[in-house]
Amino acid sequence: MGQGIAEKIIRAHLVDGAYAPGEEIGIRIDQALTQDATGTMAFLQFEAMGLDAVRAELAVSYVDHNTLQVDPENADDHAYLRTAAAAYGAVFSRPGNGICHQLHLERFGVPGKTLLGADSHTPGAGGLGMLAIGAGGIDVAAAMGGGAFYLPAPAVVKIELKGRLGAWVSAKDV
């Protein structure tokens, strides 16, 4: 069986280990995203690592989960995320722009790229042909700084679709 898109992307981004299902590998991350419920800790971890700038091709800090300003804490988090994004070279997506996983797919998604996001819906970008993985803040912080993301090499299976997709069905649904 030839390589599927997931395996092709992984092999193209492999920086540590040898691709063998179940074995730990490190891959280069092209893009990273955070949202305000996870981003504050991710950027604090980025700072704690002593990193001075985003080294991934793209990092975006979205403010879309805790947009209601009922007390000073959310406003403080949002101000911190805005200044951290500016200081380290990340894009800042202000409150009201939309939901991070959908916005990222529409505005920054590129087939063949890798995306590591501190949001559980990040894998939705896989419908665009990206290798998109949801992860914890410390992994995203390391990836923003140019570090590899480690995971077990997946076993890739072939799925062959026949016929046509029905009305209102897209690749993301499959």
N, C-alpha and C positions, 0 to 999 in steps of 0.2 A: 504494500500500500504506500502511495506517495504521501508526502507531508501535507497536513491540513494547515489552515491559516494560523491556528494557535501555535502549532509546533514551529512553523516558519518564523513567526514573530519571536518566540522564545529563543530559538537558535540564533537569530540575528542580533538579539540583545544579551546573549550569554556572556558573562564576564567572569564567572567562577564555577568550577565543576564541569562535569561531562553530562550531557543529556542522556539520562537513563531513567525510565519511569520509577518513581519512588525515591530516587537519590536527590539529596539537597543540591540545589543550584542557586547561583546568584545572577540576577538579570539587571541590566541598566534600565532605569526608569526615565522616560522622556518627559512626562508631564505628571504633576501632582496637584491635588486639590484638597482644600480643607473647607469646612463650614464653621459657622460661629460656635456651635455646640462642641466642636472638637478642635477647632483651630487655635484657640488660645493656648491650650496645653501643647499642641504641636509646635507652635512658634516659640513657646517658652523652652521646650526641649531642644529646638533648633539653636536657640541662644545658648543653652547650657552646654551644647556640643562645641561651642566656640566657633561656630561657622559665621563667616562674614557676609556671604552672599548666596543666593540661590544659584546652584550650578546645573540643575535640570534645565532642559530647554524651556520649560514653562511651569510656573507654579501660580495657582489662583486661590485667593482667600475670599470665599463667598460668605456673605452675611444674609442668611435666609431662614434659619431655624428659630432663633430667639430674637425676633425683630421687635416684639412688644417691649416698650420701655416702662415697665412698672416700678423699677427701682434703679438706683445708679449702677448696679452691677452689669447689666447688659450694655448700658451706654459705655461704661469703662472698658468692657471687653471689645466692643466695636471700635472704640478709639484706639485701643492697643493694636487690634488687627490691622487697622488702616495705617498706623505708623510703622508697624513691623513690616507690612507688605512694601511700603515705600522704602524703608531702610534696607531691606534685603533683596529687592528686585522682583517681588511677586506682584501679580495683578490683583487689585482690590475690587471686588464686586459688591457695591453698596447695597444696603437694605432696599427691597422693592424691585430689584432686577429680575428676580425669579429664583427657582429652585436649582441648586448647584448641579445635580447630576444631569438635569435636562439642559440647562444653560451650557454646561461644558460640552455636552454632546453637540449642540447646535453651533456654538461659537468657536470651539477649539479642537473638536474631535478630528483626528486624522487617521484613516485606515493604515494599519501596519505599525502604529506607535504603541507605546506602553503608557498606561495611566494608573497611578496609585492614588487612591483617594481615602480620606478619613471620613467616609460616608458609606453606609451599607448598600446604597443603591448605585455605587460607582460601576459595578459590572454591566449596567445597562448600556454603557458605551461599547460593549462588545458587539452590539447589533450593528455598529458602524464599521466593524472590522478592526477595532483596537483590541489589545489585550488589556482589559480594565479590571483592576482588583481593588476591593475594599480592604483596608488595613487599619491598624491602630496608629495613633498620633506619632509615636516614636519612630515607627517604620517610615511614615510619610515625611517626618522631619529629616531623617537620614537620607531619604531619596531626594528631597529638595536640595540637600547639600551635596548631591552627586554620589551618594553611597548606593551600593547594590541592594536589591530586595531579595531576600532568601526565601525559598519555598521548595517543597518536594516537586521534582519534575513530574508533571501529570502524565498519566497514560492517556493517549489520544485514541479515540475510537472514530471509525468512519460511519457517518450517517448519510444515507443517500435518499434524497427526497424525489418523489416522482409526482408528476402532475403540476397543477398550478395552485398558487395561493388563492384563497377565497377573498372576497371583498373585505376590505378593512384589516387584512392580515398582512403583516410585514415580516421581514427577516428577524426583527427583535422578538416577535411572538414565537418563532420557532426555537 
